[in-house]
Amino acid sequence: MFEFPVLVGDVGGTNARFALVAEAGAEAKILGHVQTKAFPDPSAAIRSALEKHDGPAPRSGILAVAARIDGPAVRLTNADWVIEGERIGRDFGLSRSVVVNDYVPVAAGAVDIAPTDLTPVGPRRDGGLKGDQGTRLVLGPGTGFGAAAVVPYADRLAIVSTEAGHVDFGPTDADEQAVWRHVERIEGRVTVEALLSGPGLARLYKAVHLARTGREAADAEPAKVTSTGVDGSDPYAVEAVALFAKLLGRVCGDLALTFLATGGVYIGGGIAPRILPVLEKGGFRKAFESKPPFVTQMEAIPTAVISVQDPAFSGLAALANRPEVFVYHGQVWTRE
C-alpha cells in the first residue's frame, strides 16, 4: 500500500518527468519535466521539481525507469544516473519507495485507456480500438525500445516487463539485405533497439543513404530524418522512415504472437505519433499481419498509437490507487 501523496516519476534516458498523486483515487498532477543530463542524480532532479510544489510533501513514491530492475542500484540504460529506491526514500522521508521498469506503468495505463487517447493504425474490424479481454501488449520506440505485457490472471493483472529491445534482428528480403549490410553494429550485433529507436532511425538513414549512393550521409539527426521522411523532402529519409514503420510492424506482430496479445497492441514512445502518416500507409500493418499460419488471427488484433502526452502518469496513478489489482516486478524499499 502507498501513503498519499505519492510521488511518481517517469525517468528516461533523455527526460525525467515527475508528478504527485495527492490522494486515493486522484489523477497524477504534473510537477515538471527536466533533462536527465542537467542533474547529477535523481534526487537532485526531484528536488528541482518539488520546489514548484506548495502542497503536502510526498509520503511514498513510485519511479518508472528506462532500465532493467535487477538489483538495489539501477543504472539507466541510456543515461548516467544510478537510481536507488532506498536512497530516494531516505532523501525525501518516504515510508515506501518503489522502482519499476518504465513500461510497467504504460502497460497499467493501457488497461483502462480512453479511446480518445488512441489513434488506430490499420483496419478496425471489430468496430473499435480495443481487442478482447485477453493479454494487452504495450511497446514503444523512443530513446530506447521498451515493451511490456498485461496478462489477466484470475482477478489480478500481471504486468510482465521485457528486454525485447535487445534481441537480435535481421533482414527478411533482398531490399532489406541491401540496407542491412551497411547498418552500424553495436558490439557486433544488430538488435531491435539498435534500429527501432531515435538513434536507430539515424542508423537506418545512414545505411539507406550509403546503400543507395555509395556515400556517407552528411546529417542523420533523428528529428530531421523524421520530419523530412514524413514530408517527403528527402528521398533517403522517406525510405528510412518507411523501413522503420515496416520493421516496427514486424516486431509488434512477433511480440503479439509471443504473448498472444488478443487484447490489442498499443504503441507508445516519442516516435510513433510523429510518423503516423507513414504507419497508416499500410507497410506497418502488412508486416504485422504477415505471420503465416496465423494471418487470420493477426488480422483480428487491433493496433493503435497512444496519442496522449505522458501516458505513464495515468498508469503510475493506477499502480498507486489499485495495488490490489496489479502484480509486477520491481525494487521495493520500505522504511522500518
DAKAMO-V310993 format. One record per helix or strand of 2 or more residues. SS is the DSSP state (helix for helix, strand for strand). FROM is the first residue (numbers start at 1). TO is the last residue. If there is no record, write none. Layout:
BEGIN
SS:FROM:TO
SS:FROM:TO
END
This chain:
BEGIN
strand:6:11
strand:15:21
strand:28:35
helix:36:38
helix:42:50
strand:60:65
strand:74:75
strand:82:83
helix:85:91
strand:96:101
helix:102:110
helix:115:117
strand:118:121
strand:136:141
strand:145:153
strand:156:161
helix:164:166
helix:174:180
helix:192:195
helix:198:213
helix:222:231
helix:235:259
strand:265:268
helix:272:279
helix:283:289
helix:295:299
strand:303:306
helix:312:321
strand:326:328
strand:331:334
END
